[in-house]
């Protein structure tokens, strides 16, 4: 059930009810502008990943800065974006099951939609559904470029699957999906460079083998916030699928750049605003933001701009802070910003974004695709 927003336009940040998901709009705008500039420098298109933000409002801001569209992981996410006016969507994932496929092909009547596959049986199922709906569906072949998750092997197996797509009258071969998720969180630049170098090599070989049988790739897509500069500089990838750059969570902030310094070109823009509800124990404070307020799969949140104060434990409704000797103990009732460890699943806990600028609430945006897992 959609909950009422925790704030009103014009309200001071200190008055927002908590826990609340807030966006620092100055940092957010700077992140959008920076990625647009970087893509222009590389001559590469951005197809931003909406599994991060789950919001047509944000999708339109990305496209206003040059993004060609959005990618998503689930049909339900694609539906929310399409109904919200996003004209070009790639489901960068496999879709299995007749009901989901029927919903997928129905979207081809209201937007430009594409999907990925790694299985000949699914090619047949997609083709049958598209033919029955009277549409032509774009289908990309996903290749396994090192993640060991989804994807057919690069090379001959991918070529054979692409040929089966191209041979179907209701399908059009759209290109390759070559995303290496695990490489996004390799901490050193050298590790990421080596891993993505292998990704690029395998993808390039596959593109060339497809060319030899007369198939071209309109899309060679992949990359993420941790590695997009490497794929964008390759001259091979046509679309970059970074998503978390708009918010920058604590996990991505642990990556290092070429100089061995923490990556800092994108700013932290997403926070969980929380309230201190207890400070009864020495050097301890307790927040109203626990497991239900912030995902901890990539580590605990970090406390924003409070030196000596660390988030050290969580239960369902409580977050425990440890205060170093000599640091100021947060007072009961004080509001603290937390940088989530992993932004995507944290966003999925909330119905509303509260946009804040200069200490005041400027906008309220629904997290429209919250819970869109099917």
Buried (B, 14 or more C-beta within 10 A) or exposed (E): EEEEBBBEEEBEBEEBBBBBBBBBBEBBBBBBEBBBEBBEEBEBBBBBBBBBBBBBBBBBBBBEBBBBBBBBBBBBBBBBBBEBEBBBBBBBBBBEEEEBBEBBBBBBEEBBBBBBBBBEEBBEBBBBBBBEBEBBBBBBBBBBBBBEEBBBBBBEBBBEBBBBBBEBEBBBBBBBBBBBBEBBBBEEBEBBBEBBEEBBBBBBEBBEBBEEEEBEBBBBBBBBBBBBBBBBBBEBBBBBBBBBBBBBBBBBBBBBBEEEEEBEEBBBBBBBBBBBBEBEEEBBBBBBBBBBBBBBEBBBBBBBEBEBBBBEBBEEBBBBBBBEEEBEBBEEEBBBBBBBBBBBBBBBBBBBBBBBBEEBBEBBBBBBBBEBEE
